[in-house]
Amino acid sequence: MKNMNACLKGLVAGFLLTAGVVQGIAQAADVAVIVNRSNPEALTVEQIKNIYSDRVTTWRSGQKIEVYHLPDNQEAREIFAQNVLGMSGQASAAAESQRKTNNTLKNPSKTKRERLVASIVARKRNAIGYVPAYLVEGKKNVRVVKILKEMK
C-alpha cells in the first residue's frame, strides 16, 4: 500500500510538473517588458528602444534607469531584440559591446537570468527588464508596460 501511494504521488507530481512545462512552452512566445509597480512611466516601443539603445538613460523623474537584459541564448531576448530594436539578440549585444569598446556607453545594462530580472525589477523602482510573460503573471510588484509577440 505504501508503494502504491508513493507511486501515485510520483505520478501526480510528474503530471503537475509536465503541465507547468507545457504551459510555459505555450506562452514562451510572449515577452513582457516590465518596470517596478511604483514606476508611473507609460512607455511606447520607441521609448523602450531608446532606453535599450542607450539614447535615454534617466526616467522623467531624473532617476537613472537600471537596464536589464537576458543572456544572448534566450528566446525572449531574441523576440525582444527583433520587436524593439529591429535586430537579432546577438546583434544587439554586439552593438552594446561596441559602444563599451568605443567608450560611448552611457548606461551599461546588466545581464541576468529570467527569474532574476523579474525579481530585481520587483525590488528596484528604477529598473526595466523583459522576461517571458508567464513569469510575471500574478507578480504584485511588477507592472507590464508592453507585451511583445514572436515575429513570424
C-alpha positions in Angstrom: 0.0 0.0 0.0 2.9 2.4 0.9 4.5 1.7 -2.5 1.2 2.3 -4.3 0.7 5.7 -2.5 4.3 6.7 -3.3 3.8 5.7 -6.9 0.6 7.7 -7.1 2.2 10.8 -5.5 5.1 10.4 -8.0 2.6 10.2 -11.0 0.7 13.3 -9.8 3.9 15.3 -9.2 5.1 14.3 -12.6 1.9 15.3 -14.2 1.9 18.7 -12.5 5.5 19.3 -13.5 4.8 18.4 -17.1 1.6 20.6 -17.2 3.7 23.5 -15.9 6.3 22.9 -18.6 3.8 22.7 -21.3 2.1 25.8 -20.1 5.4 27.6 -20.1 6.2 26.5 -23.6 2.8 27.6 -24.9 3.3 31.1 -23.5 7.0 31.4 -24.2 6.5 33.4 -27.3 5.0 36.3 -25.3 7.6 38.6 -23.8 6.7 41.2 -21.2 8.6 44.4 -20.9 8.4 45.2 -17.2 9.0 48.0 -14.7 8.5 48.2 -10.9 4.9 48.7 -9.9 5.7 52.1 -8.3 7.2 53.4 -11.6 4.5 55.6 -13.2 6.1 55.7 -16.7 3.9 54.7 -19.7 6.3 53.5 -22.4 5.9 53.2 -26.2 8.0 50.7 -28.2 10.1 53.7 -29.4 10.8 54.8 -25.9 11.8 51.3 -24.9 14.1 51.2 -27.9 15.7 54.5 -26.9 16.3 53.1 -23.4 17.9 49.9 -24.6 19.8 51.7 -27.3 21.4 54.0 -24.7 19.8 57.2 -26.0 17.7 57.7 -22.9 19.4 57.0 -19.5 17.0 58.6 -17.0 13.3 58.5 -16.2 11.3 61.7 -16.4 11.8 62.0 -12.6 15.6 62.4 -13.3 16.4 59.0 -11.7 18.9 56.8 -13.6 17.3 53.8 -15.4 18.7 50.4 -14.4 18.5 48.3 -17.6 18.4 44.5 -17.5 18.9 42.1 -20.4 18.6 38.4 -20.7 21.5 36.2 -21.8 22.1 36.0 -25.6 20.9 32.4 -25.9 17.4 33.2 -24.5 14.4 33.1 -26.9 12.9 36.0 -25.0 16.0 38.2 -25.8 15.7 37.3 -29.5 12.0 38.2 -29.5 12.7 41.5 -27.6 15.6 42.5 -29.9 13.6 41.8 -33.1 10.4 43.6 -31.9 12.0 46.6 -30.2 15.5 47.0 -31.6 14.9 45.7 -35.1 17.9 43.4 -35.0 18.9 40.0 -33.6 19.7 39.4 -30.0 23.3 38.7 -30.9 23.5 42.0 -33.0 22.1 44.0 -30.1 24.7 42.5 -27.7 27.4 43.3 -30.2 26.1 46.9 -30.6 26.3 47.4 -26.8 29.7 45.9 -26.7 30.9 48.2 -29.5 29.6 51.3 -27.5 31.5 50.0 -24.5 34.7 49.5 -26.6 34.4 53.0 -28.1 33.8 54.4 -24.6 30.4 55.9 -25.7 28.2 53.7 -23.5 26.4 56.0 -21.1 24.2 53.4 -19.2 25.5 49.8 -19.3 22.9 47.1 -18.9 23.2 44.2 -16.7 22.6 40.6 -17.9 20.7 38.3 -15.6 18.6 35.1 -15.9 14.8 35.4 -16.4 13.7 34.9 -12.9 16.3 37.2 -11.5 15.3 40.0 -13.9 11.6 39.7 -12.7 12.8 39.7 -9.1 15.1 42.6 -9.4 12.6 44.8 -11.2 10.1 43.9 -8.5 12.5 45.3 -5.9 14.0 48.3 -7.7 11.9 51.3 -8.6 14.1 52.5 -11.5 14.7 49.1 -13.2 13.4 48.0 -16.5 13.6 44.5 -18.0 11.9 41.9 -20.1 11.0 38.3 -19.4 8.7 35.6 -20.8 5.2 36.9 -19.9 4.3 33.8 -17.9 6.9 34.7 -15.3 5.2 37.9 -14.2 1.6 36.6 -14.1 0.3 37.4 -10.6 3.6 39.2 -9.5 2.5 42.1 -7.3 5.4 44.5 -7.5 5.9 44.3 -11.3 4.0 46.3 -14.0 3.9 45.1 -17.6 4.3 48.1 -19.9 4.3 46.2 -23.2 3.7 42.6 -24.4 5.8 41.5 -27.4 4.9 38.6 -29.7 7.2 36.4 -31.6 7.7 37.7 -35.2 6.9 35.1 -37.8 
